Amino acid sequence: MMAKKPLNISGSVDDVAASLEQERAERAARQPGSVAGWVYALYDTLVSMRNDGWSDAEICRSLTSRGIDVSLGTFSKYMRRAEAERSGSA
């Protein structure tokens, strides 16, 4: 049986937890790097827009006007994927 390697941790549990939380928050704050990433990040808002009567074409035009250039077919595909991921069926 091999001896366990000693841990070399600097700081308390609270220090490590705070450092991990900061790293998590920084990663979460990064902007998505792809159209799919933007659709996934904006999913709740996009669903709300649909529920408020926006057509997918209107949503695509609105996204494109903000620099997120997406076709109607691609938008629909990404929305289906995001919905499937959230429902756990992906």
Order of alpha helices (4+ residues) and beta strands (2+ residues): alpha-alpha-alpha-alpha-alpha
